[in-house]
Amino acid sequence: MCGIVGYTGVHAAAPILLEGLSKLEYRGYDSAGIAVRNGTQLAEVVKATGKLRNLADKTDNGCALAGTCGIGHTRWATHGEPSQTNAHPHVSGNCSGTGSGPVESDVVGVHNGIIENFAELKLKLLNNGYTFYSETDTEVAVKLVDYYYKKYKIGPVDAINRMMVRVRGSYALAIMFKDYPGEIYAARKDSPMIIGVNEGEAYLASDVPAILKYTRSVYYIDNLQVARIVPGAVTFYDLNGDEVSIEPTEITWDAAAAEKGGYQHFMLKEIHEQPTAVRDTLNSLIKDGEIDLSSAGLTDELLGSVSAIHIVACGSAWHVGMEAQYIIEDLARLPVRVELASEFRYRRLLLDKDALVIVISQSGETADSLAALRAAKEQGIRTLAVVNVIGSTIAREADNVLYTLAGPEIAVATTKAYSAQLAAMDAFAVALGRVRGTVEEEDYVRYIEELVALPDKMTRVLEDKERIQWFASKFANARDIFFIGRGVDYAISLEGSLKMKEISYIHSEAYAAGELKHGTISLVEDNTLVIGVLTQDDLFEKTISNLVECKSRGAYLMGLTCYGHYNVEDTVNFTVYIPKADSHFVGSLAIIPLQLLGYYTSVARGLDVDKPRNLAKSVTVE
């Protein structure tokens, strides 16, 4: 959730830390802070609430701080309200106030994650003479490291390892010790952390964009490991304090992909990048007119042995799973169950030994999805990860990995990662149907042609965005919006509704159209906006009937349908058309107008599109 950066080398650390934090502000923006060490002098800690620019102003863009070793943090609050006192970095010294300024402290640290037993540990530390200035669990972790460091007179690695054994929860930690100037120590459990090394310099961060400017070769520190980072080198240790070897991963996407590129917001840029994301993902899976899943380790024999599929995900990735359920069941005639990861992990799992659990996650670090993956593996069930980040934890731990090629996604509200996931699941469904003999060769060829045609059709949809911008301005002050559809259209409605509510803050809900009369229609009144998704020919008339029911109760209707269904204009007040596509795959086109509607509504309301309140990009805590 939060963003972490670190640097040690030959240059001034503070400007590098601020620049790195600017690339991670989408991960947390309640407050921010940096700590810099200048040799053996006191650590200088500076914090600020609100946007990162407040911290930049406070430090003269970093120029006010001397020192070539430092750590930084941008916070999404979990324990303790957003405040300067609760902002990171935190210090081990028994200081008063906020823990800012030149601090006489042996240990300074930043943290992403949640320490679940922090109250118990805090009591232990209070009984041992420590005092606390913040409400955070992070201060507890930092002081626990200090406690072991001093009590047992051991080195940083051993002190951190003792802390890791003692705490419960998830964390990525970056720590500096007064006695080891120029060095940074990192540790992780379930929260992401990467480390990059250049000649005479080293970097750490919670996500790639923060350090991509400096290096493309990165190390993904593994679970329950510690890293010692010095200028130009990094050493990894296991929980016993023994050195371990980790191979670097090469980042292939270009640094410019993480910039706005002239667009007003990252979200708008990423909406327009969807044709490329889908094309690149499909090109990685379709070769010489055949769907080839060998890169994911999925053989025909393996696919043919699957007895059932459980798709596990959170948020928009769960909506991908909902749509994939309809497609897989229709094409492969195989039972599919779609599970919220936060529910799946706590259920008594009744899984067939030949089932396949598919975990979908953009970051590959989503806490609930990772826990669900591990729960499935504990039962000996084969797992397939559909992820966008090479080397992520879910990718490393799954039995098979199907990578999407969306590139970096910065806006909190996902768009191109969602579309790339959907394209990957479409291709998987077709391949599975062919292996199982439920997709005939003639249909197999046609389905591939339909998939390959999607990116160009998506580009055509984007050309009609001005009409949607006008419509969004008309309903920018709406109180309630309802999205309805049936089958695949219901899954599309779920994602369209989420896009609307998360960035415009308008109450929005999606319903299976047939369920309206079972209670929800009581909420429809004059000028309530109801959006009907109508891409499925066999369900078109039934959904139109549901829209008429809403219209008779005063609703204002928007219809989203394919070219050719011009009679929809006889029912609705405003119509958005998309190119015709196979009914299984049309969701890749239908979602774009709904993404644009949410985007332009947020802009019309004057909101921060890329960083909606209370949300963070990657949910790495439970």
N, C-alpha and C positions, 0 to 999 in steps of 0.2 A: 504494500500500500504506500508506504513512505519512500522517499528517494534518498539514497546514500551515495556520497562520492568521497574519494580520498586521493591524495597525491603526495608523492615524495620524490625529490629529484634535485635539480640544479636551479630551477626557476622559482619565482615567487608563487607560493601555493594558492593564496587567496583568490586571485583572478581566475585561476584554473578551476578552483572549487565552485565559484559562482557561475562560471560558464557551464560546468557540468550540471549544476543544480537547475540551471535554466532549461536544460534538455530533459530534466526529470520532473519539472513542476507539475506535469499531469498526474504524477503519482501521489502528490500531497501538497497542499497549498494553504494550510491553516497558519503555519509559521515556518520559519527557517533559521538556520544558524550554522556557523562555522567555528572551528577551533584550529589555530595555527601555532606551531612550535618553531621557535627560532633558536636552534641549537639547544643549549642547556637552560635557556631563559624560561620564564614562566609561560605557560600556555595562555594565549590570548583567545578568549571566547566572546563571540558577538552573536546576538540573537535578535530577531524581530518578528512581530506578528504580521499576519496577512500575507500579501503577495511578496514574491522574492525581491521585487524592486525595492521594497522597504529595507531589506538587508543590504542590497547593493548601495543604496543611498547612505546607509549608516557607516559603510566601510569605504566610501569613495571608490566603489567598484573594485574593492579589494586592495587598492593601493595604500590604504592606511595601515595595513597589517604586514609586518615583516615576517619572514620565515619560509622555508622551503619544504615543510612537511605539514600536512593538515588533513582534516576530515570535515565533511559538511553534511547537511541533512535538510530535507524539506518534508514537513510533517502533515500527516492526516491523522487527526486525533483519535486515539482509542481510550487510553487511561488518562484522565485529566482533560479539562477544557482547553481550547486553544488560547495560549497566553505566552508571554515572554518567559515566565518562570518554567512552564512545562515544555517549552521548545528545547530541542536538542542543539548542541551536544550537552551531555550531563557529566558532572565531575564527581570524583570520589571524596573530595575534601569536605569537611564539616563547615561549609561556608553558609552565609546568610544571603538573603535576596534571591536572585535568579540564577546564580552560578555563572554570571557573565563577568567580563573584564579580565584582567590578568589574574589567573587563579593559581594558588599554591596547591596543586593537586597531583597526586601520583598517577592517577588514571583518569582519562577523558574518553568518552565514548558516544557513539550514535547507534541507533537501533531501529530495525524494522521488524515488526511482529508483535506477539503478545506473550508475556510471561504469566502463565496461568496461576502459578502459586506465589505470586509476588507478595501477597499479604503475609503469608507464612514466613517468607524470607525476610521481609522488612522487619518483622518482629524479632527475628534472630539477630539482625544487624543492630536494631535499637538496643537490644540487650548487650551488645558488644561495643556500645559507645558511639555508634554512628547517629547522626541527625540527618533529617531530610528537609529539603526546601521545596520539592515539587510533589505532584500527585501521580507521577508517572511510574510505570513498571520499569522503565529504562534506568532510572536512577538506582533502583534496587539492583539491577544486573551489574551496573558499573561498580557499585560499592561492594557487591559480592566478589567480583574479581579482585578488587583492592584488598578485601578481607583475607582471601586465600593467599594472595601475593605476599602480604606482610606476615601473616600468622605462620606460614610454613617456610618463609624465606626462599621461595622458588621463583623460577623464571616466568615470563609472560605466558608461554605456551602451556605450562603446567597449571598456572593459575586459571587460565581461561578454560582448560579442560575440566578442572574441578568445578567451575561454575556450570559448565555444560551438563555435567552429571547431576548437578543439584537442581537445576531448573526444569520446569515442565512448560511446554508451549512451543511456539515457533519464533525463530529469530534469525536475523542477519545483523552481525555486530561489527563495527569498526572501532578499534581502540588504540589510543596512544599512551605510552608510559613515559613518565618524566625521566626515568633512568635509562631509557633507550631512545635518545633523540634521533630523528631521521627514520624511525621505523614505525610501521602501522601493522597492527595485528587484526585479522579478520576471522570470524567464525560464523557458521550457519547451521540451521536446522529448519528445513522446509521453506525458508524464505530465500529468494534469489540473491546471488552475489557473484559478480564476475571480476576478474583481475587481468589487467593488461600490462605488459612490460615492454619498454623501449630502451634504447641505449642510454644508460645513466638515469632512467626515470621509471616510475611504476605508478599505476593507476588502479583504483577499484571503484566499483559502482554497482548499484542494484539493477541497472539495465544498460544495454549496449549503447544507446545514443549518447550517453554522457561521456564516453571515452573514445568513440569511433573516430573522432578527429585526429587522435594521437596514435592509435594502433588498431589493426584488424585481427590480430592474433590475441585471443583471450582464453583465459582458464576459467572453467566453471568449478568453483570449489564445491566439493561434495558434502553430503549430509554428515554432520558430526565431525567435521574437519576444521582445523585451524590453519591459517596462512600467516607466515611472517613475510612482510613486504618491505624491502629495502630498495634504494635507488638502483634500478636496473635488474632486479632479481626478485624471485618469490620462491619460498619453500613451504611445502604442505606437510601437515602432521595429522595423524589419526588420534583417536581418543586416548591412546596409550602414550602419546608423545613421540611415536616413531615416525620417521620421515616416510612419505608416500609419494608416488609419482603420478602426475596428471598430465595428459596430453593436451596441447592447446587446440582450440577450435578456430577456424578461419571464418570471419564474418564476410559474407559475399555481397551484401547489398551496399549501395553507394551512400555516402554520408548525406548527399543532397536529398535523399529520399526522406530524411527526417526533418527537412526544412519546409516552410510554407510554400515556397516556390511562387510567390506573387498572389496566392489566394488570401482572402481575408481571414480565414480560419483553417486550422488543420482538418476539421471535419469536412468542410467543403472540398478541400484538396483530395481527401481520402475517398469521398463519394465519387469524384471524377477519376480516381485511380482504379476503380472497381473493374472496368473492362480489362485493364492490364493484369490485375491480380488474378482474375478468373482465367484469362488466357494463359498466363504463366503456370498456374496450377494445373490446368487441363493439359498443357503441353508436356508437363512433367509426367503425366499419367497416360497420355494417348500417343502411341508411337506406331507409325506406318498403318494407321487405320485400326489399331487394336488398343484396347485398354490394358495396360501393363502395370500390375501392382507389385511387381517383383522388388522394386526399390523399397517397398514397405514390408517385404518378406512374406507377402500373401500369395501362396501358391494355389493352384486349382484344387489340389488335394486338401489343403487346409480349409479353403472356402467351402468345399463340398461336404466337409465333415461337421460344419456348424449346425447346431440344432435350434438355436434361438439367439436373438441379439438383445442386449441391454445397452442402451445409449445413455451415458451419464454425463451431465454437464450442468453449468450454471448460467443464468442470464440469457444473453443472446445465443450462446452456444447451445443452450437447452432448446431454444426455438429452432435452431438448425436441426437438432435431433427430432423435434416434433414433426418437421417437414419431411425429414429423411424416413421417419417411421411410415408415413403414407406411401412413399416411393418404394422403399425396400419391400414392404408387404405386398404391394401390387406387382412389382417386377420379379421378385424372388420367391414369393409365396412362403415367406418365412416369418414366424411370429417375432414382433419387435416390441419392446417395452422401453419407454423413455422415462428416465429417472432424474429427479433433481439430486445433484450430488450430496447436498446437505441432508437429504432424507435417506438416500441409498446407504450412506456410511453408517447410519444408526439403526437400520432395519435388521431383523434377523433374515439374512439372505438365503433364499431358496433357489440356488442356481444349478441348472443342469451341468454336468461335467463337460459337455461338448458345447456349451454356450460360449458366445463371444461378447465381452464387455468392451464397448467403444467409449473412450473418454475424449471429449472434445474440449479444447482449451486454447485460446489464442496464445497466451503467454507460456503455457506449459508449467505454470507455477501456482495455479489457483488452488487454494488450500483444501477446500472441500472436495474438489475433483481429484486431487492427489491422494487424499485419504480414501476416497472411494476406489481408486485404482489399487491401492495397497490392500483394501478389504477384499477385493476380487482375487488378487494374487494369493492372498492367504488361504483362499479356498481352492487354489489350483486351477482357476479359470483363466483361459487365455485372454489377454488384454491387447487392444489396439488403441494407440493414441493418435488423434488428429490434432496436430499442433502447428504453430507458425514459427516457433523459436527453436532453432537447432541447438542441441545440447541442454535444453531445459530439463528440469527434474522429471516431469511426466514423460518426456521423450526418452530419457535415460532409463527409467524404471519399467516402461511398458514392454511387453513381449515383441510387439510390432509397432512401427511408427509410420504414419502417412503424413508427410509434411505438406502444408499449404505454403504458397509462395506469395504472400501478401506484402512482404516487406515490413518495415517498421510502421506501426500504427500509433499515433500520438494522441489524438482526440480521445477523451474518456469514452464517448459513445461510439461503439464499434460500427463500422460500415464495411470496409473492404475485407477485413478479416472474416466477418460473417459471410460475405459473398464467396470468398475463397473456400471456406469450410463447406458451404452448401454445394459448391461445384465438386469438391472432392468426394462428398457423400453421394452426389448424383452418379459420378463415375463408378464409385464402389458398388452402388445398387445395380447398375447395368452389368458390371462384371460378375457380380454374385448371381444375378438372374441367368446369365449365360452359362455359368458353371453348373447351376442347378437344373438347367434345361427348361426353364420357364420363360426365357427370352429366345425366340427363334432368330436364326441368323439374319433374316431379312430385317427384323425389327432391331437387332443389335447394330447393324450398319446404319439404320435410320437414326437411332438414338445417338450414336456417336456424331453423326452429321448435325443433329440438333444441338448437342453440347458444344461442338466447335463453333457453331454460329452464334452462340450466346454473347460473346464479347462485343461483336459489331452491333447486335441488337441493343445491348446495354448502352452503347454510345448514342444510338438513336433516341433512347429514352431521355438521356441527359440533355438533349437538344431542346426539350420541351419544358425546361425548368422555369422559364419566365412566367408561364401561366400558373405554375404552382406557387411561385413567389407572390403573385398577385393574390391568389386565394388565401395564402397564409396570412397576409396582412389583414384580410377581411375578418379572419377568425382569431386574431392574436389575443383577444380578450375573452375568449371562450372560457366557460367554467368547467364544462364536462364534454368529453369527446368519447364516442364509442366506435370501435372497429368491429365489424362482423364479417364472417365468412364461413364456409363449410369445407371440410377436408383440407387440402393444401392451402386453400384460401384462409382457413382459420389459423394455420401456423404462420402465414404471412401477416395476418392481423395482429398476432401476438407480438411480433417484432416491431411492426409499425406503431403499435400502441406504446411499447417500451421506449422507442425513439422519441415519441412525442412527450411523454411524461418526464423522462430523465433530463431533457435539456430545456423544455419550455416551462416546466413546473405546473402544467395544466393537468388536472385530474383526467386520466385516460384509462380505459379498460377495453380489453378485447374479449369477445364472446363467440362461441360457436353459434351461428345465426339461429339455429333451431332452438337454442336455449333461451332466447330473448323472452318468450312468452312465459317462461317459468320463473318470473320474478323481476328480471332486469328491466323489462319494458316499463315498469312503474317509475323509473328514473327519467324517462324521456318526456320532455316538455317542450314548449315553444322555443324554437331556434337551437335546440340541442343538436350539435353536429354529429351525425352518424355516417360513418364511412364504410361502404360496402365493397368488399373485394370479390370480384366476379370473374375469375379466370378459368374456372372449371365448367366446361360446356354442359356436362351432365347434371350439374348442381345450380346452374345459372338461374333457372326459373324459380327454384325454391328460395334462393337468397333474395331475388327480386321481390318475392312475396313478403319476405321478412322486412325488407326496406319499406314496402308499401304500408305495412303495419306501423312502422315508426313515423312515416310521413303523416298518417292519419291522426297522429298524436302531436303534430306540430314540429317534428324534426326537420332540420335542413340536411339534405342528403348529398353526399359525394359518392360517385361510383368510380371504381377503378377496374377497367376491363380491357380486353384485347380489341384491336381494330376488327371491325366486322359486326360487333354487337352494338350497332348504332341505336337500336330500339331502347337501350338503357336510358337514353336522354328523355324518353317519354315519362320516366319515373323519377329520376334524380334531378337535382338542381345544378350540379356541376360534375362534369365527366372528365376523367383522365384516361387516355388510351395508351396502350403499350403494344409493341409488335406481337403478332401471333407466334407462339412457340408450343412445343409439345407440352401437354398439360402437366407432365411430371416435373418439368424443369422451368416452368414459367415463373416460379417464385423469384428466380434471379433477376427477372425484369421488373416484376411487380413491386419488389421492395424499394426500388430506387425512388419512385415518386413519394413514397411514405417517408423515406429518409430525408428527402428534400423538404417535405412538408414540415417535419419536425424542426429541421435546421432553420428554415426561413421564419417559422413561428417564433423560435427563440431569438433570432436576430431582430424581428419586429418588436419583441418585448424588451430589447436592450440588454439581454443576458449574456453571460460569459459562456459561449457555446462549447468551447473546448474543455472547460473545467467547471462542470455543473456542481452546484453546492452538495456537500456531504458525500460525494462520490469520488472514487479513485479508479485508476485504470486497471490495475491488477490486484485482485482481492486475495492477498496472501495470508490473511488471518481468518479465523473462523468467525 
